[in-house]
């Protein structure tokens, strides 16, 4: 009928599969970008330039935060890839 989504043999719509593939790209590449940004913040933080002090600086906290969030996004992208591979 007009207006209905075309369903595959598994009952999954083509639009749902397309959405999942886009989500994979966003999570994996966005996560890698955030991870590398976290590495750059850590590498060029105040302590890397010879600064002294006790505890962590705000730049280091931000760097580790970005590293963690980027790694989580990449891991989520890998899980979505695995879920997509299980759809048949």
Gaussian input, Z-matrix of N, CA and C with variables (Angstrom, degrees):
# hf/3-21g

backbone

0 1
 N
 C     1     B1
 C     2     B2     1     A1
 N     3     B3     2     A2     1     D1
 C     4     B4     3     A3     2     D2
 C     5     B5     4     A4     3     D3
 N     6     B6     5     A5     4     D4
 C     7     B7     6     A6     5     D5
 C     8     B8     7     A7     6     D6
 N     9     B9     8     A8     7     D7
 C    10    B10     9     A9     8     D8
 C    11    B11    10    A10     9     D9
 N    12    B12    11    A11    10    D10
 C    13    B13    12    A12    11    D11
 C    14    B14    13    A13    12    D12
 N    15    B15    14    A14    13    D13
 C    16    B16    15    A15    14    D14
 C    17    B17    16    A16    15    D15
 N    18    B18    17    A17    16    D16
 C    19    B19    18    A18    17    D17
 C    20    B20    19    A19    18    D18
 N    21    B21    20    A20    19    D19
 C    22    B22    21    A21    20    D20
 C    23    B23    22    A22    21    D21
 N    24    B24    23    A23    22    D22
 C    25    B25    24    A24    23    D23
 C    26    B26    25    A25    24    D24
 N    27    B27    26    A26    25    D25
 C    28    B28    27    A27    26    D26
 C    29    B29    28    A28    27    D27
 N    30    B30    29    A29    28    D28
 C    31    B31    30    A30    29    D29
 C    32    B32    31    A31    30    D30
 N    33    B33    32    A32    31    D31
 C    34    B34    33    A33    32    D32
 C    35    B35    34    A34    33    D33
 N    36    B36    35    A35    34    D34
 C    37    B37    36    A36    35    D35
 C    38    B38    37    A37    36    D36
 N    39    B39    38    A38    37    D37
 C    40    B40    39    A39    38    D38
 C    41    B41    40    A40    39    D39
 N    42    B42    41    A41    40    D40
 C    43    B43    42    A42    41    D41
 C    44    B44    43    A43    42    D42
 N    45    B45    44    A44    43    D43
 C    46    B46    45    A45    44    D44
 C    47    B47    46    A46    45    D45
 N    48    B48    47    A47    46    D46
 C    49    B49    48    A48    47    D47
 C    50    B50    49    A49    48    D48
 N    51    B51    50    A50    49    D49
 C    52    B52    51    A51    50    D50
 C    53    B53    52    A52    51    D51
 N    54    B54    53    A53    52    D52
 C    55    B55    54    A54    53    D53
 C    56    B56    55    A55    54    D54
 N    57    B57    56    A56    55    D55
 C    58    B58    57    A57    56    D56
 C    59    B59    58    A58    57    D57
 N    60    B60    59    A59    58    D58
 C    61    B61    60    A60    59    D59
 C    62    B62    61    A61    60    D60
 N    63    B63    62    A62    61    D61
 C    64    B64    63    A63    62    D62
 C    65    B65    64    A64    63    D63
 N    66    B66    65    A65    64    D64
 C    67    B67    66    A66    65    D65
 C    68    B68    67    A67    66    D66
 N    69    B69    68    A68    67    D67
 C    70    B70    69    A69    68    D68
 C    71    B71    70    A70    69    D69
 N    72    B72    71    A71    70    D70
 C    73    B73    72    A72    71    D71
 C    74    B74    73    A73    72    D72
 N    75    B75    74    A74    73    D73
 C    76    B76    75    A75    74    D74
 C    77    B77    76    A76    75    D75
 N    78    B78    77    A77    76    D76
 C    79    B79    78    A78    77    D77
 C    80    B80    79    A79    78    D78
 N    81    B81    80    A80    79    D79
 C    82    B82    81    A81    80    D80
 C    83    B83    82    A82    81    D81
 N    84    B84    83    A83    82    D82
 C    85    B85    84    A84    83    D83
 C    86    B86    85    A85    84    D84
 N    87    B87    86    A86    85    D85
 C    88    B88    87    A87    86    D86
 C    89    B89    88    A88    87    D87
 N    90    B90    89    A89    88    D88
 C    91    B91    90    A90    89    D89
 C    92    B92    91    A91    90    D90
 N    93    B93    92    A92    91    D91
 C    94    B94    93    A93    92    D92
 C    95    B95    94    A94    93    D93
 N    96    B96    95    A95    94    D94
 C    97    B97    96    A96    95    D95
 C    98    B98    97    A97    96    D96
 N    99    B99    98    A98    97    D97
 C   100   B100    99    A99    98    D98
 C   101   B101   100   A100    99    D99
 N   102   B102   101   A101   100   D100
 C   103   B103   102   A102   101   D101
 C   104   B104   103   A103   102   D102
 N   105   B105   104   A104   103   D103
 C   106   B106   105   A105   104   D104
 C   107   B107   106   A106   105   D105
 N   108   B108   107   A107   106   D106
 C   109   B109   108   A108   107   D107
 C   110   B110   109   A109   108   D108
 N   111   B111   110   A110   109   D109
 C   112   B112   111   A111   110   D110
 C   113   B113   112   A112   111   D111
 N   114   B114   113   A113   112   D112
 C   115   B115   114   A114   113   D113
 C   116   B116   115   A115   114   D114
 N   117   B117   116   A116   115   D115
 C   118   B118   117   A117   116   D116
 C   119   B119   118   A118   117   D117
 N   120   B120   119   A119   118   D118
 C   121   B121   120   A120   119   D119
 C   122   B122   121   A121   120   D120
 N   123   B123   122   A122   121   D121
 C   124   B124   123   A123   122   D122
 C   125   B125   124   A124   123   D123
 N   126   B126   125   A125   124   D124
 C   127   B127   126   A126   125   D125
 C   128   B128   127   A127   126   D126
 N   129   B129   128   A128   127   D127
 C   130   B130   129   A129   128   D128
 C   131   B131   130   A130   129   D129
 N   132   B132   131   A131   130   D130
 C   133   B133   132   A132   131   D131
 C   134   B134   133   A133   132   D132
 N   135   B135   134   A134   133   D133
 C   136   B136   135   A135   134   D134
 C   137   B137   136   A136   135   D135
 N   138   B138   137   A137   136   D136
 C   139   B139   138   A138   137   D137
 C   140   B140   139   A139   138   D138
 N   141   B141   140   A140   139   D139
 C   142   B142   141   A141   140   D140
 C   143   B143   142   A142   141   D141
 N   144   B144   143   A143   142   D142
 C   145   B145   144   A144   143   D143
 C   146   B146   145   A145   144   D144
 N   147   B147   146   A146   145   D145
 C   148   B148   147   A147   146   D146
 C   149   B149   148   A148   147   D147
 N   150   B150   149   A149   148   D148
 C   151   B151   150   A150   149   D149
 C   152   B152   151   A151   150   D150
 N   153   B153   152   A152   151   D151
 C   154   B154   153   A153   152   D152
 C   155   B155   154   A154   153   D153
 N   156   B156   155   A155   154   D154
 C   157   B157   156   A156   155   D155
 C   158   B158   157   A157   156   D156
 N   159   B159   158   A158   157   D157
 C   160   B160   159   A159   158   D158
 C   161   B161   160   A160   159   D159
 N   162   B162   161   A161   160   D160
 C   163   B163   162   A162   161   D161
 C   164   B164   163   A163   162   D162
 N   165   B165   164   A164   163   D163
 C   166   B166   165   A165   164   D164
 C   167   B167   166   A166   165   D165
 N   168   B168   167   A167   166   D166
 C   169   B169   168   A168   167   D167
 C   170   B170   169   A169   168   D168
 N   171   B171   170   A170   169   D169
 C   172   B172   171   A171   170   D170
 C   173   B173   172   A172   171   D171
 N   174   B174   173   A173   172   D172
 C   175   B175   174   A174   173   D173
 C   176   B176   175   A175   174   D174
 N   177   B177   176   A176   175   D175
 C   178   B178   177   A177   176   D176
 C   179   B179   178   A178   177   D177
 N   180   B180   179   A179   178   D178
 C   181   B181   180   A180   179   D179
 C   182   B182   181   A181   180   D180
 N   183   B183   182   A182   181   D181
 C   184   B184   183   A183   182   D182
 C   185   B185   184   A184   183   D183
 N   186   B186   185   A185   184   D184
 C   187   B187   186   A186   185   D185
 C   188   B188   187   A187   186   D186
 N   189   B189   188   A188   187   D187
 C   190   B190   189   A189   188   D188
 C   191   B191   190   A190   189   D189
 N   192   B192   191   A191   190   D190
 C   193   B193   192   A192   191   D191
 C   194   B194   193   A193   192   D192
 N   195   B195   194   A194   193   D193
 C   196   B196   195   A195   194   D194
 C   197   B197   196   A196   195   D195
 N   198   B198   197   A197   196   D196
 C   199   B199   198   A198   197   D197
 C   200   B200   199   A199   198   D198
 N   201   B201   200   A200   199   D199
 C   202   B202   201   A201   200   D200
 C   203   B203   202   A202   201   D201
 N   204   B204   203   A203   202   D202
 C   205   B205   204   A204   203   D203
 C   206   B206   205   A205   204   D204
 N   207   B207   206   A206   205   D205
 C   208   B208   207   A207   206   D206
 C   209   B209   208   A208   207   D207
 N   210   B210   209   A209   208   D208
 C   211   B211   210   A210   209   D209
 C   212   B212   211   A211   210   D210
 N   213   B213   212   A212   211   D211
 C   214   B214   213   A213   212   D212
 C   215   B215   214   A214   213   D213
 N   216   B216   215   A215   214   D214
 C   217   B217   216   A216   215   D215
 C   218   B218   217   A217   216   D216
 N   219   B219   218   A218   217   D217
 C   220   B220   219   A219   218   D218
 C   221   B221   220   A220   219   D219
 N   222   B222   221   A221   220   D220
 C   223   B223   222   A222   221   D221
 C   224   B224   223   A223   222   D222
 N   225   B225   224   A224   223   D223
 C   226   B226   225   A225   224   D224
 C   227   B227   226   A226   225   D225
 N   228   B228   227   A227   226   D226
 C   229   B229   228   A228   227   D227
 C   230   B230   229   A229   228   D228
 N   231   B231   230   A230   229   D229
 C   232   B232   231   A231   230   D230
 C   233   B233   232   A232   231   D231
 N   234   B234   233   A233   232   D232
 C   235   B235   234   A234   233   D233
 C   236   B236   235   A235   234   D234
 N   237   B237   236   A236   235   D235
 C   238   B238   237   A237   236   D236
 C   239   B239   238   A238   237   D237
 N   240   B240   239   A239   238   D238
 C   241   B241   240   A240   239   D239
 C   242   B242   241   A241   240   D240
 N   243   B243   242   A242   241   D241
 C   244   B244   243   A243   242   D242
 C   245   B245   244   A244   243   D243
 N   246   B246   245   A245   244   D244
 C   247   B247   246   A246   245   D245
 C   248   B248   247   A247   246   D246
 N   249   B249   248   A248   247   D247
 C   250   B250   249   A249   248   D248
 C   251   B251   250   A250   249   D249
 N   252   B252   251   A251   250   D250
 C   253   B253   252   A252   251   D251
 C   254   B254   253   A253   252   D252
 N   255   B255   254   A254   253   D253
 C   256   B256   255   A255   254   D254
 C   257   B257   256   A256   255   D255
 N   258   B258   257   A257   256   D256
 C   259   B259   258   A258   257   D257
 C   260   B260   259   A259   258   D258
 N   261   B261   260   A260   259   D259
 C   262   B262   261   A261   260   D260
 C   263   B263   262   A262   261   D261

   B1=1.4395
   B2=1.5194
   B3=1.2970
   B4=1.4649
   B5=1.5206
   B6=1.3201
   B7=1.4589
   B8=1.5167
   B9=1.3279
   B10=1.4571
   B11=1.5154
   B12=1.3240
   B13=1.4462
   B14=1.5218
   B15=1.3197
   B16=1.4572
   B17=1.5247
   B18=1.3143
   B19=1.4595
   B20=1.5184
   B21=1.3249
   B22=1.4603
   B23=1.5061
   B24=1.3294
   B25=1.4587
   B26=1.5179
   B27=1.3286
   B28=1.4630
   B29=1.5201
   B30=1.3077
   B31=1.4487
   B32=1.5198
   B33=1.3226
   B34=1.4604
   B35=1.5289
   B36=1.3016
   B37=1.4527
   B38=1.5216
   B39=1.3025
   B40=1.4585
   B41=1.5191
   B42=1.3163
   B43=1.4628
   B44=1.5303
   B45=1.3187
   B46=1.4670
   B47=1.5203
   B48=1.3222
   B49=1.4616
   B50=1.5255
   B51=1.3269
   B52=1.4596
   B53=1.5249
   B54=1.3230
   B55=1.4654
   B56=1.5250
   B57=1.3135
   B58=1.4623
   B59=1.5305
   B60=1.3121
   B61=1.4556
   B62=1.5196
   B63=1.3145
   B64=1.4617
   B65=1.5264
   B66=1.3194
   B67=1.4557
   B68=1.5300
   B69=1.3169
   B70=1.4621
   B71=1.5210
   B72=1.3243
   B73=1.4669
   B74=1.5245
   B75=1.3098
   B76=1.4646
   B77=1.5196
   B78=1.3241
   B79=1.4565
   B80=1.5211
   B81=1.3136
   B82=1.4631
   B83=1.5322
   B84=1.3139
   B85=1.4617
   B86=1.5273
   B87=1.3170
   B88=1.4578
   B89=1.5198
   B90=1.3284
   B91=1.4550
   B92=1.5136
   B93=1.3270
   B94=1.4710
   B95=1.5283
   B96=1.3227
   B97=1.4611
   B98=1.5265
   B99=1.3271
   B100=1.4614
   B101=1.5288
   B102=1.3146
   B103=1.4655
   B104=1.5294
   B105=1.3289
   B106=1.4574
   B107=1.5294
   B108=1.3138
   B109=1.4588
   B110=1.5276
   B111=1.3225
   B112=1.4625
   B113=1.5187
   B114=1.3265
   B115=1.4693
   B116=1.5246
   B117=1.3222
   B118=1.4626
   B119=1.5213
   B120=1.3173
   B121=1.4669
   B122=1.5233
   B123=1.3197
   B124=1.4662
   B125=1.5302
   B126=1.3207
   B127=1.4592
   B128=1.5211
   B129=1.3154
   B130=1.4512
   B131=1.5189
   B132=1.3304
   B133=1.4565
   B134=1.5142
   B135=1.3195
   B136=1.4691
   B137=1.5281
   B138=1.3360
   B139=1.4631
   B140=1.5182
   B141=1.3233
   B142=1.4603
   B143=1.5296
   B144=1.3302
   B145=1.4607
   B146=1.5291
   B147=1.3195
   B148=1.4520
   B149=1.5169
   B150=1.3123
   B151=1.4643
   B152=1.5129
   B153=1.2950
   B154=1.4685
   B155=1.5224
   B156=1.3165
   B157=1.4529
   B158=1.5052
   B159=1.2965
   B160=1.4594
   B161=1.5168
   B162=1.3016
   B163=1.4589
   B164=1.5187
   B165=1.3155
   B166=1.4564
   B167=1.5214
   B168=1.3121
   B169=1.4605
   B170=1.5278
   B171=1.3189
   B172=1.4640
   B173=1.5210
   B174=1.3317
   B175=1.4643
   B176=1.5185
   B177=1.3296
   B178=1.4696
   B179=1.5166
   B180=1.3217
   B181=1.4674
   B182=1.5213
   B183=1.3379
   B184=1.4624
   B185=1.5277
   B186=1.3281
   B187=1.4614
   B188=1.5138
   B189=1.3233
   B190=1.4712
   B191=1.5244
   B192=1.3238
   B193=1.4705
   B194=1.5276
   B195=1.3331
   B196=1.4639
   B197=1.5208
   B198=1.3288
   B199=1.4653
   B200=1.5271
   B201=1.3306
   B202=1.4613
   B203=1.5259
   B204=1.3242
   B205=1.4701
   B206=1.5270
   B207=1.3164
   B208=1.4649
   B209=1.5154
   B210=1.3402
   B211=1.4656
   B212=1.5207
   B213=1.3249
   B214=1.4653
   B215=1.5233
   B216=1.3311
   B217=1.4653
   B218=1.5285
   B219=1.3279
   B220=1.4680
   B221=1.5283
   B222=1.3227
   B223=1.4672
   B224=1.5282
   B225=1.3158
   B226=1.4673
   B227=1.5306
   B228=1.3212
   B229=1.4634
   B230=1.5160
   B231=1.3210
   B232=1.4672
   B233=1.5296
   B234=1.3229
   B235=1.4718
   B236=1.5274
   B237=1.3270
   B238=1.4691
   B239=1.5256
   B240=1.3328
   B241=1.4701
   B242=1.5263
   B243=1.3252
   B244=1.4637
   B245=1.5291
   B246=1.3429
   B247=1.4662
   B248=1.5269
   B249=1.3228
   B250=1.4582
   B251=1.5271
   B252=1.3238
   B253=1.4675
   B254=1.5366
   B255=1.3092
   B256=1.4686
   B257=1.5169
   B258=1.3458
   B259=1.4724
   B260=1.5258
   B261=1.3057
   B262=1.4673
   B263=1.4853
   A1=109.73
   A2=115.71
   A3=120.49
   A4=109.72
   A5=116.04
   A6=120.74
   A7=114.36
   A8=118.02
   A9=120.46
   A10=109.22
   A11=115.76
   A12=120.18
   A13=109.37
   A14=114.64
   A15=119.59
   A16=108.66
   A17=116.76
   A18=121.81
   A19=109.75
   A20=114.66
   A21=120.42
   A22=110.15
   A23=115.95
   A24=120.92
   A25=111.61
   A26=117.05
   A27=120.05
   A28=112.64
   A29=118.41
   A30=121.00
   A31=112.90
   A32=117.88
   A33=122.37
   A34=108.14
   A35=116.68
   A36=118.91
   A37=110.10
   A38=115.63
   A39=120.78
   A40=110.32
   A41=116.59
   A42=120.21
   A43=111.10
   A44=118.14
   A45=121.42
   A46=110.93
   A47=117.19
   A48=120.57
   A49=111.12
   A50=116.96
   A51=121.02
   A52=110.59
   A53=116.75
   A54=121.44
   A55=110.57
   A56=116.58
   A57=120.56
   A58=111.01
   A59=117.79
   A60=120.53
   A61=111.40
   A62=117.73
   A63=120.54
   A64=110.77
   A65=116.79
   A66=120.90
   A67=110.97
   A68=117.00
   A69=121.08
   A70=110.15
   A71=117.62
   A72=120.90
   A73=111.28
   A74=116.44
   A75=120.41
   A76=110.99
   A77=117.20
   A78=120.19
   A79=112.70
   A80=117.43
   A81=119.98
   A82=110.81
   A83=117.36
   A84=118.99
   A85=112.24
   A86=117.95
   A87=120.17
   A88=111.11
   A89=117.00
   A90=121.43
   A91=112.18
   A92=116.45
   A93=119.61
   A94=111.42
   A95=116.63
   A96=120.19
   A97=111.10
   A98=117.26
   A99=121.06
   A100=110.18
   A101=118.15
   A102=122.09
   A103=110.73
   A104=117.03
   A105=121.11
   A106=110.61
   A107=117.47
   A108=120.66
   A109=110.64
   A110=116.89
   A111=121.09
   A112=111.91
   A113=116.78
   A114=120.38
   A115=111.25
   A116=116.51
   A117=120.21
   A118=110.73
   A119=117.97
   A120=120.84
   A121=109.97
   A122=117.20
   A123=120.07
   A124=112.05
   A125=116.06
   A126=119.83
   A127=111.82
   A128=118.17
   A129=121.40
   A130=112.17
   A131=116.71
   A132=121.42
   A133=112.27
   A134=117.83
   A135=121.93
   A136=113.59
   A137=118.95
   A138=120.61
   A139=111.88
   A140=117.57
   A141=119.31
   A142=111.20
   A143=117.10
   A144=121.01
   A145=111.93
   A146=116.91
   A147=120.42
   A148=114.17
   A149=117.28
   A150=119.87
   A151=111.15
   A152=116.63
   A153=122.26
   A154=108.33
   A155=115.67
   A156=118.91
   A157=110.80
   A158=114.51
   A159=120.80
   A160=109.18
   A161=115.17
   A162=119.96
   A163=111.91
   A164=113.72
   A165=120.18
   A166=109.70
   A167=115.49
   A168=120.28
   A169=108.74
   A170=115.44
   A171=120.01
   A172=111.07
   A173=117.12
   A174=120.61
   A175=110.93
   A176=116.68
   A177=119.18
   A178=111.34
   A179=116.63
   A180=119.68
   A181=109.76
   A182=116.76
   A183=120.71
   A184=111.05
   A185=117.00
   A186=120.56
   A187=112.36
   A188=116.81
   A189=119.91
   A190=111.40
   A191=117.09
   A192=121.03
   A193=109.99
   A194=116.37
   A195=120.09
   A196=111.58
   A197=117.14
   A198=120.09
   A199=111.07
   A200=116.02
   A201=120.27
   A202=111.31
   A203=116.69
   A204=119.44
   A205=111.78
   A206=117.11
   A207=120.23
   A208=112.03
   A209=116.12
   A210=119.84
   A211=111.25
   A212=117.08
   A213=120.72
   A214=110.55
   A215=117.38
   A216=120.64
   A217=111.11
   A218=117.28
   A219=120.26
   A220=110.17
   A221=117.34
   A222=120.49
   A223=110.79
   A224=117.03
   A225=119.99
   A226=110.48
   A227=117.17
   A228=120.58
   A229=112.19
   A230=116.70
   A231=120.74
   A232=110.41
   A233=116.49
   A234=120.01
   A235=110.30
   A236=117.74
   A237=120.28
   A238=110.27
   A239=117.45
   A240=119.89
   A241=109.77
   A242=116.99
   A243=120.58
   A244=110.70
   A245=116.98
   A246=120.08
   A247=110.91
   A248=116.64
   A249=120.98
   A250=110.39
   A251=116.83
   A252=119.47
   A253=111.46
   A254=117.64
   A255=121.19
   A256=112.10
   A257=118.29
   A258=121.57
   A259=108.53
   A260=115.12
   A261=118.53
   A262=110.12
   D1=158.67
   D2=179.60
   D3=-70.63
   D4=138.08
   D5=177.22
   D6=91.59
   D7=-12.23
   D8=178.68
   D9=-87.94
   D10=144.78
   D11=177.98
   D12=-75.56
   D13=145.80
   D14=177.86
   D15=-77.14
   D16=123.71
   D17=-179.08
   D18=-100.87
   D19=141.01
   D20=176.27
   D21=-80.24
   D22=-172.14
   D23=-179.95
   D24=-63.92
   D25=-29.32
   D26=-177.56
   D27=-86.32
   D28=-4.95
   D29=-177.69
   D30=88.41
   D31=3.75
   D32=178.96
   D33=-88.95
   D34=136.23
   D35=179.97
   D36=-80.77
   D37=154.21
   D38=177.80
   D39=-64.45
   D40=-32.61
   D41=179.36
   D42=-68.03
   D43=-37.26
   D44=177.75
   D45=-66.78
   D46=-39.13
   D47=177.89
   D48=-66.90
   D49=-39.84
   D50=177.72
   D51=-64.11
   D52=-41.10
   D53=177.85
   D54=-61.85
   D55=-41.04
   D56=-179.46
   D57=-67.62
   D58=-39.55
   D59=178.20
   D60=-65.39
   D61=-38.58
   D62=176.38
   D63=-66.14
   D64=-38.48
   D65=178.51
   D66=-62.16
   D67=-38.49
   D68=177.99
   D69=-60.91
   D70=-48.20
   D71=-179.96
   D72=-60.02
   D73=-44.59
   D74=-178.62
   D75=-63.92
   D76=-46.58
   D77=-177.79
   D78=-67.10
   D79=-46.61
   D80=-175.42
   D81=-70.12
   D82=-53.78
   D83=-176.46
   D84=-73.33
   D85=-37.02
   D86=175.13
   D87=-64.57
   D88=-41.21
   D89=178.10
   D90=-64.03
   D91=-41.27
   D92=177.46
   D93=-65.16
   D94=-38.83
   D95=178.27
   D96=-63.87
   D97=-44.90
   D98=179.12
   D99=-66.17
   D100=-38.93
   D101=178.60
   D102=-61.18
   D103=-46.89
   D104=179.89
   D105=-66.18
   D106=-36.09
   D107=176.04
   D108=-62.95
   D109=-39.83
   D110=175.76
   D111=-62.63
   D112=-41.13
   D113=176.33
   D114=-62.34
   D115=-41.16
   D116=-179.89
   D117=-66.08
   D118=-40.31
   D119=178.57
   D120=-63.69
   D121=-40.96
   D122=178.52
   D123=-67.48
   D124=-39.58
   D125=-176.45
   D126=-68.55
   D127=-36.01
   D128=-175.42
   D129=-108.73
   D130=25.39
   D131=176.49
   D132=-75.29
   D133=174.40
   D134=-177.65
   D135=-59.01
   D136=-37.61
   D137=-178.75
   D138=-69.43
   D139=-29.04
   D140=178.45
   D141=-72.74
   D142=-18.17
   D143=179.57
   D144=-95.94
   D145=12.19
   D146=176.69
   D147=96.54
   D148=8.36
   D149=179.42
   D150=-71.63
   D151=147.00
   D152=179.42
   D153=-112.50
   D154=158.81
   D155=176.82
   D156=158.95
   D157=162.87
   D158=178.04
   D159=-94.41
   D160=144.92
   D161=176.27
   D162=77.23
   D163=-173.29
   D164=-178.01
   D165=-95.79
   D166=144.58
   D167=175.88
   D168=-83.99
   D169=169.70
   D170=177.61
   D171=-62.78
   D172=-34.72
   D173=179.30
   D174=-65.53
   D175=-38.91
   D176=178.92
   D177=-68.87
   D178=-39.54
   D179=177.55
   D180=-62.04
   D181=-44.91
   D182=178.09
   D183=-62.81
   D184=-41.57
   D185=179.69
   D186=-61.54
   D187=-46.37
   D188=179.11
   D189=-68.27
   D190=-34.46
   D191=176.50
   D192=-62.59
   D193=-45.90
   D194=179.24
   D195=-65.65
   D196=-39.00
   D197=176.32
   D198=-59.12
   D199=-46.35
   D200=-178.01
   D201=-65.44
   D202=-46.40
   D203=-179.11
   D204=-65.17
   D205=-38.73
   D206=177.67
   D207=-64.65
   D208=-42.84
   D209=178.92
   D210=-64.73
   D211=-38.59
   D212=178.10
   D213=-64.77
   D214=-41.44
   D215=179.67
   D216=-64.87
   D217=-42.13
   D218=178.46
   D219=-64.72
   D220=-42.01
   D221=178.12
   D222=-63.27
   D223=-39.73
   D224=177.37
   D225=-64.68
   D226=-38.58
   D227=176.47
   D228=-62.64
   D229=-39.77
   D230=177.45
   D231=-64.94
   D232=-39.85
   D233=177.68
   D234=-64.03
   D235=-40.53
   D236=178.76
   D237=-66.19
   D238=-37.61
   D239=175.36
   D240=-61.05
   D241=-43.57
   D242=179.35
   D243=-63.62
   D244=-43.58
   D245=178.57
   D246=-61.91
   D247=-41.31
   D248=179.69
   D249=-63.62
   D250=-36.74
   D251=-179.96
   D252=-69.36
   D253=-23.72
   D254=-179.76
   D255=-82.74
   D256=-14.91
   D257=178.79
   D258=-76.21
   D259=121.18
   D260=178.03
   D261=-135.88

